[in-house]
Amino acid sequence: MFLSACLGLVMIALMSSLPAGAQTGKPVRIVVLGDSLTAGLGLPAQSTFPVKLQSSLKNKGIDAEISNAGVSGDTSSGGRDRLDWSVPDGTDAVILELGANDALRGIDPKLTRDALEDILKRLKARNIAVLLCGMLAPPNYGADYAARFNAIYPELAKQYGVPLYPFFLDGVAAEATLNQADGMHPTAQGVDVIVSRILPSVEALLATIKAKDG
């Protein structure tokens, strides 16, 4: 009897230390809301960011079901417009990766900020956790534009209390061997680098979900 009770306590302790989705048999449902960088432009389906991230989480013992809601060419405003049907009810977390096309087109940073802010407000109202992925403006629009654009992500993350992954293309941008011929979209190897670098942030996000669910 005593031995059984001890074993039971040990099992409870072990179960409570598992990441979100690993102990209930129910996968954590994640939506990657983004553009061509997450849609996987130029890549086979198995090499896209959501697929590789799901595989990496599985290797960590985390059962996650990741939906690819990346649309090539999409801007922050476009993501906002399709938010409700891109992020269905029952979603636990969103990885928000938008803004690269805004910067490439020189869209007023205020419009980008307003769209991202609206997305964050609406997801917060739905009690969906968010990992905000930052983007950096190219230099061709000048220092003032870059300063205004680059400030959007840290300011919104602070304002809405969401975790920030500062630069989605960290370790990949401007690395010729990790990008396709256009110099902007990662190769499969480039996606591997992105996933390995962002993985700790995703794990931390899922840990907050687990803590909140108690």
PyMOL commands that set and color helices and strands:
alter all, ss='L'
color gray80, all
select helices_A, chain A and resi 2-16+36-39+45-47+49-59+76-81+83-86+100-105+109-125+139-141+143-150+152-160+176-178+188-213
alter helices_A, ss='H'
color red, helices_A
select strands_A, chain A and resi 28-34+64-70+93-97+129-133+164-165
alter strands_A, ss='S'
color yellow, strands_A
deselect
rebuild
show_as cartoon
